[in-house]
Amino acid sequence: MDTVVKFTSQTQGKVHVFSSWVGGRPGSDGLSRLPVCFRATQFACALSTHVLKSNPDRRDLVAKLQDVEANMNAGRKLFRLGNTINSIEAANRSMQLSDRVLCLCLTAANVSRALYSLCDNVLWASSVGLIRDINKECWSLQSSRYYLLSLIMNLTRDFYVVLQLIMQRARDKHFRQKMSQHVSESPEVAEVVIPQLDALLFLLFESLKSHPSVALDTLKNICDLFGPLNKLGIYQTNAGVVACCGLISSMVGILTFAKPNLNINT
């Protein structure tokens, strides 16, 4: 089991299988970036389709973009095989955390992610003909529910971490002096903004500025919310907004992949 978890938990492990099909070099950096690049390409195509679909002269281009989007989606589902095991293992590790809030948030997020991956794998198996006679719409909605719950718990973790950072900053004597100086040097702001609110916003900005990984993870999770919210009918929006948010989230994912120090989980 440990071998399976280690193999499937690494993107390069999944890419090793893919690269053997296409004749590439296993473990190469280019191939290891495939899943996150697939996601960015999928949402870029979806956004382009939304922008161009009203133009009758672009029908052929729209059709091609839709084909690419569908292929990218299918490829991502293939790369996600085995994520259920990874999420269960991650939930087991998060249960060992001494911080009760982080333990609860991350464990719930990982369990929800495991259930989401399970539903996603069933949908993939159905799409390739391995499983028949299932209610795809029901499974898709259930998958979105688990994905939404996972995002909510991750966001709760992000907000908790931000609160901890703010409290640490507020206890710092040097920073309190810097904050007081900022408020006193901005009289024009004090006229339209409550001084305490200005100080809180300054504290929040400085906390996130010094911990960009938290800021990026919060932005990514907020952007990802629009997909399941729209799918479940909780907050209806158009495909363009969902695609734009998905593209932003994907670019953040690429950035954290390229610079591991910006990943909150590292």
N, C-alpha and C positions, 0 to 999 in steps of 0.2 A: 504493500500500500504506500509506503514512504517513497518508493521509487516512482510510482505512478503520480503521486502528488508533486514530487520534484520535477518530473518531466512535463506535466501539464501546466504547472504554475509558471513556467518560463515561456515567454513568447517564442524564444528561439527553439524551444522544444517542439512546439507546434509547427514552426517554420521549417524545422529539420525534415519533417514529413513532407511538407509542401515543396521544399527545395529539391528533394529526391525525385519528385514528379517532374519538375521543370528543368532539372539538370543543373541547378544552381549550387553554390557553395554553402553547405549547412553552417548556420551560426553567423553568417556574414551580417554586417550592420545594416546593409540595405534591405535584406530580407526580413530582419528582425523588426523593422519599422513598418512592415506591410499592414498589420491589422489596424494600427492607428491611422495610417495613410488611407486605407480603404474607407474608414469612417469619414475622414475629411473629404475624400472624393465623392462619397455618396451624398453628403449634405450639400456640397458645392454643386453637384448635378441637380439636386432637388431645388436649390435656390435659383439656379439658372433656368430650370424648367418653369418655375413659378413666374419668373420675370418675363420669359419669352412666350409663354403659352397663349397670350392674347394677340400675338403677332402672327397672322395667317401665313406670312412669308417664311416663318421659321418652323413650320410644322415638321419638316424632315429633321432639323437639328434637335427639336424637342423630343422627337421619337428616339433619336440616338442617345440623347442624354438620359431618357427614361430607361433605356436598355442598360446603359452603364450603371445607373443607380441601382437597378435590380441585381445586376451582377455583383456589384460591390456589397450589397446587402447579403446576398447568398454566400459570398466569400467570408464575410464577417461571422456569419452563423457557423461556418465550418471551423473557423479559428476558435470559436467559443466552446467547442466540444471539450468536455473535461473541466469546464469552469465550476461545475457543481461541486466536484471533489475539492477544488482549490478553496472555494468559499466555505465549505464545511471545516476544512483544516484551519482557515483563517478565523472562523468563529471559535474554534477550540482554543486557538492562541489568545484571542481577545478576552476570553473568559478568565485568563490568568492575570489580567491587568489589575493592579492594586487600586487604581482610581475607579470608583464605583460608576460614576457617570460615563466615563470613557468605555468601561467594560460593558455597560448596558447598551450604549449607542452602537458601538462597533460590533458587538455580538448580534444585536437585532439586525443591523445593516447586512452583515455577512450571511445570516440565516435567510434573510429576504432575498439577497443576491443569489444564494444557492437555489431557492425555489424559482426565482426568475430564470436562472440558467436551465433548470430542469424543464420548465415550460418551453423555453426557447429551443432546447434540444429536441423536444417532442415535435414542435412545429417544423424543425428542419428535417427530421426523419419522415414526417408526413409529406413534405415538399419533394423529397427524392423517392417516395414510394415505399419506404420501409415500414410505415405504419399507415393503415387505411381506416376509413370510417370513424374519424374523430371530428368533433365540432371545432374547426379551426378558429372561428370567431370567439368562441368561449375560452379556448386556450390562450388566444392572443390577448384578450381582456384581462385574464388572470395573470398573465405574464406582466402586463403593464401595471397591475395593482402591486405586485411584488417589487417591481422596479421602482415605482413611486415611493413605496415604503422604505426601500433601501436608500433612496436619495434623501428622504426626509430625515432618516436617522443619521446619515452622513452630515447633513446640514446642521442638525442639532449638535453633533460633535464639533463642527466648525464654529458655531456660535459659542459653544462652551469654551473652546480654546481661545477664541477672541476675548471673551469675558475674563479668562484667566490672565491673558496678556495685559489687558487694560488694568486689572487690579494690581499686577506686578508693577506696571508703570506708575500708577497712582501712588504706590508706596515708596517710590524712588524719590528721594529728596531733591536731587539734581534736576530730575525731570519736572517736578512740581514747580521749581523755580523757572524753568524754561517755559512751562505752560502759563504761568502767571505773567511772564514777560510778553508772551504772545498775545494774551488777552488785553493787556494794558497798551500794547503797541497797535491795537486794531480798534480805535474808538468808533470808526465808521461802521464796523461790524456790530458793535455793541448797541448801536441805535436801532438796528433792525432784527438782531438776533439776541436772545437771552444769553448773557455772559456764561452761565453754567452750561448751556447747550453748545456754545462755541467751544468751550473748554473740553466738553465731552467729545465733540467731533474732532478736535485737534488731537485728543488722546487716542481716539480710534484710528485716525489717519497715521499717526506716528507708530502705533502698535503694528498695524498691517504693513507699513513701510519697512519696518525692521524684520518682519516675518512674511516675505512675499509668498512662501509656500502656502500659508493659511489663506491669504487673499486669493490666490489662484484657485485653490481647491473650492473655496466658497463660490467664486465666480462660475467655475465649471459645474458645480452641483445645481446652482440656480438656473443656469442655461439648460441643463439637462431636464429640469422639471417640466418645461413646456411640452415636451413630447408626450409623456404619459398623462399629463393633465388634459391635453387636447384629445388624446385617444379615448380617455375615460369620460369625456364630456364634462369634466369638473370646471375647466376654464377653456372655453372654446376660442380658438384663434385660427388664423389661416396657415396654409402650408409654408408660406414664405417666412413667417416668424419662426416657426418650428425649425425650418431648415437653417435660417440665419443663426439661431441660438445653438443648434447642433454643430454648425461650422465653427462658431466661436469656441465651444466646448472642445471640439476636436483639435483646434489650433493650440489651446491650452495643454491638451494631452500630448501633442507633439513637442511642445516646449519643455514640459516636465520630463518627457522621455529623453530629449536631447541634453537636458541639464538636470540630472537626478537630485541635485541639492534643492531644486524647486518643488520636489514631490513631498507632500506632507507625510507620506508613509515611509520616507527613508530617514 
